[in-house]
Amino acid sequence: MRTHFHSLPLLLFSFSLLFGQSRPDPDPLQDYCVADNKNAFFINGVPCINPKQVSSSHFVTSALSKPGNTSNNFGFSVTPTNTVNLPGLNTLGLVLVRVDIAGNGIVPPHSHPRASEVTTCLKGRLLVGFIDTSNRVFTQNLRPGESFVFPKGLLHFLFNIDTKEPALALSGLNSQNPGAQIASLASFASKPPILDEILEKAFQITKREVETIRRNLGG
């Protein structure tokens, strides 16, 4: 018993370090950051210019004013703001994205590992939704002016219900670099490719179907 009571202050001190005085790490702005133990460090973000050189032009952009090219397999285009076309958003933890979707086009199931997203339909009709970690699907039809939120890291999609007319949406994400991973491309068009046997078992398909999907997705 004496040993137990003597160790109690040390235990409490340890907990105070873990939960009281420690601070969480900042959210990463890239998929990974391998430690460089020999040369200069790579900062988590983009360096800042001298504040005396800042002007109003750093906080405005017309990057989202032009339609994107939707002539791909899925029929969609994403045009984001970034620190190149809108330098003033650096360190603010947000991004705006223009989403153009051709008639019957889709932004296929994908995730943003570093951000939640709110999407507003500006033109057309969209069927949007996300899948939670219990595989429960939440979907909604959006008309112009209506918005839908996608929780951080969860698979979600946007589908243009109209088979002929294009749709337009504007999305806001709460990260300077939210990242985006399309599930089908990550699985079947990775470099180097995932072993066929793994894909066959994971998706319960044949080797020929794996080859067909890979070919269709450019893998």
C-alpha positions in Angstrom: 0.0 0.0 0.0 2.8 2.4 0.8 4.2 1.9 -2.7 0.8 2.6 -4.2 0.5 6.0 -2.3 4.1 7.0 -3.1 3.5 6.5 -6.8 0.2 8.4 -6.8 1.8 11.9 -7.1 3.9 10.7 -10.1 0.8 9.3 -11.7 -1.2 12.5 -11.3 1.8 14.5 -12.6 1.9 12.3 -15.7 -1.8 12.8 -16.3 -1.4 16.6 -16.0 1.2 16.5 -18.7 -0.9 14.4 -21.0 -4.2 16.2 -20.6 -3.6 19.6 -19.0 -0.4 21.1 -20.3 0.0 19.3 -23.7 -1.5 20.8 -26.8 -2.8 19.0 -30.0 -0.8 19.0 -33.1 -1.9 21.3 -35.9 -3.9 19.7 -38.7 -1.7 18.6 -41.6 -2.0 20.4 -44.9 -0.7 17.5 -47.0 -1.1 13.8 -47.1 2.2 13.2 -45.4 5.3 15.1 -44.3 8.3 12.8 -44.0 10.9 14.2 -41.6 14.0 15.8 -43.2 16.7 15.2 -40.6 19.5 16.5 -42.7 18.4 19.7 -44.4 16.1 22.6 -43.9 12.6 21.9 -42.7 9.4 22.1 -44.9 6.7 24.2 -43.2 3.1 23.1 -42.9 1.7 25.5 -45.4 2.9 28.4 -47.5 5.3 31.2 -46.3 3.9 34.7 -45.8 5.1 37.8 -47.7 6.1 41.0 -45.9 2.9 42.5 -44.6 4.0 45.9 -46.0 3.7 44.4 -49.5 0.1 43.2 -49.1 -2.6 44.9 -51.2 -6.3 44.4 -51.9 -5.5 42.4 -55.1 -4.2 39.5 -52.8 -7.7 39.0 -51.5 -9.7 38.8 -54.8 -9.9 36.3 -57.6 -11.9 35.6 -60.7 -10.8 31.9 -60.9 -14.4 30.7 -60.2 -16.0 32.8 -62.9 -15.3 30.5 -65.8 -16.9 27.1 -66.5 -14.7 24.0 -66.2 -14.1 21.3 -68.7 -16.5 18.4 -68.1 -15.5 16.2 -71.0 -14.1 13.3 -68.9 -15.4 9.9 -68.0 -17.5 11.2 -65.1 -18.6 14.5 -66.6 -17.5 16.9 -63.9 -15.0 19.6 -63.3 -13.7 21.2 -60.1 -12.1 24.7 -60.0 -10.7 25.6 -56.5 -9.3 28.7 -55.0 -5.8 28.3 -53.7 -2.8 30.3 -52.6 -1.8 30.8 -56.2 -5.0 32.4 -57.5 -6.1 33.8 -54.2 -2.9 34.4 -52.0 -4.9 36.1 -49.2 -6.6 32.8 -48.1 -3.2 31.5 -46.8 -3.6 30.3 -43.2 -7.3 31.1 -43.1 -8.3 27.4 -43.1 -10.8 27.6 -46.0 -11.3 27.0 -49.7 -14.0 27.7 -52.2 -14.6 25.3 -55.1 -16.7 25.7 -58.3 -18.2 22.4 -59.4 -19.5 22.1 -63.0 -21.4 18.9 -63.8 -22.5 18.0 -67.3 -26.0 16.5 -68.0 -26.2 13.1 -66.3 -22.7 13.7 -65.0 -21.4 12.8 -61.5 -18.8 13.7 -59.0 -18.2 10.1 -57.9 -17.9 9.0 -54.3 -14.9 10.7 -52.8 -13.7 12.0 -49.5 -11.8 15.0 -48.1 -9.5 13.8 -45.3 -8.9 17.2 -43.9 -12.2 19.1 -44.3 -15.9 19.2 -43.9 -17.8 20.6 -46.9 -21.0 22.6 -47.5 -22.3 22.6 -51.1 -24.8 25.1 -52.5 -26.6 24.3 -55.8 -26.6 27.4 -58.0 -28.0 25.9 -61.3 -29.8 22.8 -62.2 -30.9 19.9 -60.0 -28.5 17.8 -58.0 -28.8 14.6 -56.1 -26.2 14.7 -53.3 -25.4 12.4 -50.4 -22.8 10.9 -48.0 -22.2 7.5 -46.4 -21.4 7.4 -42.7 -19.1 4.8 -41.0 -22.2 2.5 -40.4 -22.8 2.5 -44.2 -25.9 4.5 -43.7 -26.7 6.8 -46.7 -28.0 10.3 -46.4 -29.3 11.8 -49.7 -31.1 14.9 -50.8 -32.3 16.6 -54.0 -31.0 20.1 -54.3 -32.5 22.9 -56.3 -30.9 26.4 -56.8 -30.3 28.1 -53.5 -30.4 24.9 -51.4 -27.3 23.7 -49.5 -26.1 20.4 -48.1 -23.2 19.6 -45.7 -20.8 16.7 -46.0 -19.0 15.7 -42.7 -15.2 15.6 -42.7 -13.6 12.5 -44.2 -16.8 10.7 -45.2 -17.5 9.4 -48.7 -19.9 11.7 -50.6 -21.2 12.4 -54.2 -23.0 14.9 -56.4 -25.1 13.7 -59.3 -26.8 15.8 -62.0 -30.3 14.5 -62.3 -31.0 16.3 -65.6 -29.8 14.2 -68.5 -29.2 17.2 -70.8 -28.7 20.5 -68.9 -25.5 21.1 -66.9 -25.5 21.9 -63.2 -23.4 24.3 -61.2 -22.6 24.2 -57.5 -20.3 26.2 -55.1 -18.6 24.4 -52.2 -16.9 25.7 -49.2 -14.4 23.5 -47.3 -12.8 24.3 -43.9 -9.2 23.6 -44.8 -6.6 25.4 -46.9 -5.8 22.0 -48.5 -8.7 19.6 -47.9 -7.4 16.9 -50.1 -9.6 14.7 -52.3 -9.6 11.0 -53.0 -12.0 9.4 -55.4 -12.8 5.9 -54.2 -12.8 4.2 -57.6 -9.6 5.9 -58.9 -7.8 5.1 -55.6 -8.8 1.5 -55.9 -8.4 0.8 -59.6 -6.0 3.5 -61.0 -3.4 3.6 -58.2 0.3 3.8 -59.1 1.7 1.1 -58.8 -1.5 -0.9 -59.1 -3.1 -2.8 -56.3 -2.8 -6.6 -56.7 -5.7 -8.0 -58.7 -6.4 -10.6 -56.1 -7.0 -7.9 -53.5 -9.5 -6.1 -55.7 -11.2 -9.3 -56.6 -11.8 -10.2 -53.0 -12.5 -6.7 -51.8 -15.2 -6.0 -54.4 -16.3 -9.6 -55.0 -15.6 -9.4 -58.8 -13.6 -11.4 -61.3 -10.1 -10.8 -62.7 -11.7 -9.9 -66.0 -13.9 -7.3 -64.3 -10.9 -5.8 -62.6 -9.1 -5.4 -65.9 -12.2 -3.8 -67.5 -12.6 -1.3 -64.7 -8.9 -0.5 -64.7 -9.0 0.1 -68.4 -12.1 2.3 -68.2 -10.6 4.4 -65.4 -7.2 4.7 -67.1 -5.4 2.5 -64.6 
